[in-house]
Amino acid sequence: MDRIFTLDEARTLLPGVIEDAGAVISARADMAEIDHDRRTRGRSELGGLPELKGLQARIEEILSGWSGQGIEVKGIAPVLVDFPSELDGRSVRLCWIEGELELGWYHRTELGFAGRRPL
């Protein structure tokens, strides 16, 4: 059974999500830089294939942790997660995107991000 979050439960988890998202953002930037430098210059000061694999593994670890808690990962560039919930008897997703400081948005499950509304 999929987890259904109350708004309070989702907001309690959000500081950890934001912290983990910072690690994803940093790893994502390092991966882009390593990849670009290796393709254009043949090497990167940030490392090579082992470092790329390590960064990928770190991102996967974080995403798996979120999924294991019932949080839906919608993207990593930008980081976008949904917390399945219900509002007025309707299936919704409490929606957080990279850069936001709080959980202040939702959308009906069937509408996705385009249907975002403030809570």
C-alpha positions in Angstrom: 0.0 0.0 0.0 1.3 3.4 -0.9 1.8 5.9 1.9 -0.5 8.8 2.3 1.0 11.8 4.1 -0.7 14.3 6.2 0.4 17.9 5.7 2.1 17.8 9.1 3.9 14.6 8.3 5.2 15.9 5.0 6.3 19.2 6.5 8.2 17.3 9.3 10.1 15.3 6.7 10.9 18.4 4.5 14.0 19.7 6.3 15.7 16.3 5.7 14.5 16.3 2.1 16.0 19.8 1.6 19.3 18.7 3.1 19.5 15.6 1.0 18.5 17.7 -2.1 21.5 19.9 -1.4 23.7 16.8 -1.7 21.9 15.8 -5.0 22.4 19.3 -6.4 26.1 19.3 -5.5 26.6 15.8 -7.0 24.6 16.7 -10.1 26.9 19.8 -10.7 30.1 17.8 -10.1 28.9 15.1 -12.5 28.2 17.7 -15.2 31.6 19.3 -14.7 33.5 16.0 -14.7 31.7 14.8 -17.8 32.2 18.1 -19.7 35.8 18.4 -18.8 36.6 14.8 -19.7 34.9 15.3 -23.1 36.5 18.6 -23.9 39.9 18.4 -22.2 40.3 14.7 -21.6 40.4 15.1 -17.9 38.9 16.8 -14.9 40.3 18.1 -11.6 37.3 16.6 -9.9 38.2 13.1 -11.1 37.2 10.5 -13.6 35.0 7.5 -14.0 35.4 6.3 -10.4 34.3 9.7 -9.1 31.4 9.8 -11.6 30.2 6.3 -10.5 30.5 7.4 -6.8 28.4 10.5 -7.4 25.8 8.5 -9.3 25.7 6.0 -6.4 25.2 8.8 -3.9 22.3 10.2 -5.9 20.7 6.8 -6.2 21.1 6.2 -2.4 19.3 9.5 -1.7 16.5 8.8 -4.2 16.0 5.3 -2.9 15.8 6.6 0.6 13.1 9.0 -0.4 11.2 6.3 -2.3 11.5 4.0 0.7 9.7 6.6 2.8 6.9 6.9 0.3 8.1 10.2 -1.3 7.7 10.2 -5.0 10.7 11.5 -6.9 9.6 13.4 -10.0 13.0 14.8 -11.1 16.6 15.7 -10.1 17.3 18.7 -12.4 15.6 20.4 -10.7 14.9 18.3 -7.7 11.2 17.7 -7.6 9.3 15.5 -5.1 5.7 14.8 -4.3 4.2 13.6 -1.0 1.0 11.6 -1.8 -1.9 13.0 0.3 -5.6 13.7 0.4 -7.3 17.1 0.4 -11.0 17.4 0.8 -11.4 13.7 -0.1 -9.4 14.1 -3.3 -6.1 12.4 -4.1 -3.4 15.1 -4.3 0.3 15.5 -4.2 2.0 17.9 -1.8 4.7 19.3 -4.1 8.1 20.6 -3.4 10.7 21.8 -5.9 14.3 22.7 -5.5 14.7 26.3 -4.2 11.5 26.4 -2.2 12.0 26.9 1.6 8.7 25.2 2.7 6.0 22.9 1.5 3.4 25.3 0.3 2.0 23.8 -2.9 -0.1 20.9 -4.0 -1.7 19.5 -7.2 -4.4 17.0 -8.0 -2.8 13.7 -8.7 -4.1 13.5 -12.2 -3.0 17.0 -13.1 0.7 16.9 -12.2 3.0 19.9 -11.8 1.0 22.1 -14.3 -1.9 22.0 -11.8 0.0 23.3 -8.8 -1.9 25.5 -6.4 -0.8 27.1 -3.1 -1.9 25.3 0.0 
